[in-house]
């Protein structure tokens, strides 16, 4: 009997794309609001642009971070406080707009993220192995110029 090795499970790459991940978490928040409250208010543009405009009117002092869905490495990211300060192409290109976490958890005065690697050997029953080493990424924190302060 031959065993097949699969590099990736179908559709698992959706969890690595910020726009698709946002949609998945937003749907889960509707059904399990307490369990999925860890993610800040998020809007996927252009589909949810009216919801964002209404939210920004309701919370005028909140700061938002706008990230292009196809961007990476910080390209095209901006911070805004007013709806009219959205990037000009937000009506035509996909953007993820989220409430900006102003006081994030820091390590040694730096923002960070952690990547862990897991091998999923099977799903019925679930069998997974966590790699002993992971990756931590750090960046400096600096005051950013926010539009319309």
C-alpha positions in Angstrom: 0.0 0.0 0.0 1.4 3.4 -1.1 1.2 6.4 1.1 0.7 9.9 -0.4 2.6 12.8 1.0 0.8 16.1 0.7 2.8 19.4 1.0 -0.4 21.4 1.7 -3.9 20.6 2.6 -6.5 22.0 0.2 -7.6 25.6 1.0 -5.2 26.0 4.0 -3.4 28.8 2.2 -6.5 30.9 2.9 -5.4 31.3 6.4 -2.1 33.0 5.2 -3.9 35.7 3.2 -4.9 38.6 5.3 -8.1 39.4 3.3 -9.4 35.9 3.3 -8.4 35.3 6.9 -10.4 38.5 7.8 -13.5 37.2 6.1 -13.2 33.8 7.9 -12.7 35.4 11.3 -15.5 37.9 10.8 -17.9 35.0 10.0 -16.8 33.1 13.1 -17.3 36.3 15.2 -21.0 36.3 14.2 -21.5 32.8 15.7 -19.0 32.8 18.5 -18.5 36.5 19.5 -16.8 35.8 22.8 -14.3 33.2 21.4 -13.3 35.4 18.4 -13.0 38.9 20.0 -9.2 38.9 19.7 -9.3 40.6 16.3 -9.9 44.4 16.0 -12.8 45.7 14.0 -12.0 44.9 10.4 -13.4 45.9 7.0 -12.6 44.5 3.6 -12.8 47.1 0.9 -14.4 47.8 -1.4 -17.2 45.5 -0.4 -17.6 46.9 3.2 -16.8 50.5 2.5 -20.2 51.7 3.6 -19.9 49.8 6.9 -16.5 51.4 7.4 -17.8 54.9 6.8 -20.6 54.3 9.3 -18.2 52.8 11.9 -15.8 55.8 11.5 -18.7 58.2 12.0 -19.7 56.3 15.1 -16.1 56.2 16.5 -14.5 59.5 15.3 -11.4 59.2 17.5 -10.3 55.8 16.5 -7.2 55.3 14.3 -7.3 52.7 11.5 -4.6 50.9 9.6 -5.2 50.4 5.8 -3.3 47.5 4.3 -3.5 46.5 0.6 -4.6 42.9 0.3 -1.9 42.1 -2.2 0.8 44.0 -0.4 3.6 42.7 1.7 6.6 43.9 3.7 4.8 47.1 4.7 4.2 48.4 1.2 1.2 50.7 0.8 0.2 50.7 4.5 -1.3 53.9 5.9 -2.8 55.1 9.1 -6.0 57.3 9.0 -8.5 58.8 11.3 -11.0 60.2 8.7 -12.9 58.4 6.1 -11.9 60.8 3.3 -8.2 60.0 4.0 -8.6 56.4 2.7 -6.2 55.7 -0.2 -7.6 56.9 -3.5 -7.7 53.4 -5.0 -9.6 51.9 -2.0 -12.8 51.9 -4.1 -11.3 49.7 -6.8 -8.6 47.6 -5.1 -8.9 45.3 -2.1 -7.8 46.8 1.2 -8.1 45.5 4.7 -8.9 48.3 7.1 -8.6 47.5 10.8 -8.8 49.5 14.0 -5.2 50.3 14.9 -4.0 48.7 18.2 -2.4 51.8 19.7 -0.7 50.1 22.7 0.5 46.7 21.4 2.3 44.1 23.5 6.0 44.8 23.1 9.1 42.8 23.8 12.2 44.8 24.6 10.4 47.9 23.3 9.8 46.3 19.9 6.7 45.0 18.1 6.9 41.3 17.3 5.3 38.4 15.7 6.0 34.7 16.2 5.8 32.0 13.6 5.5 28.4 14.6 5.7 25.4 12.2 3.4 22.4 12.5 3.3 19.2 10.5 -0.2 17.8 10.3 0.1 14.1 9.7 -3.5 13.3 9.7 -6.9 14.8 10.4 -9.0 11.8 11.3 -7.9 11.4 14.0 -5.9 14.6 14.2 -2.2 14.1 14.5 0.1 17.0 14.5 3.7 17.8 15.4 5.1 21.1 16.5 8.6 21.9 15.3 10.9 22.6 18.2 12.2 25.9 16.8 10.1 28.8 15.5 10.8 32.2 14.2 10.3 35.6 16.0 10.3 38.8 14.0 11.0 42.1 15.7 10.6 45.7 14.4 11.2 49.1 16.0 8.3 51.2 17.1 8.2 54.7 16.0 5.7 57.5 15.9 3.9 57.5 12.6 2.4 60.5 11.0 -1.3 59.9 11.0 -3.5 61.7 8.5 -6.0 64.3 9.9 -4.8 64.4 13.5 
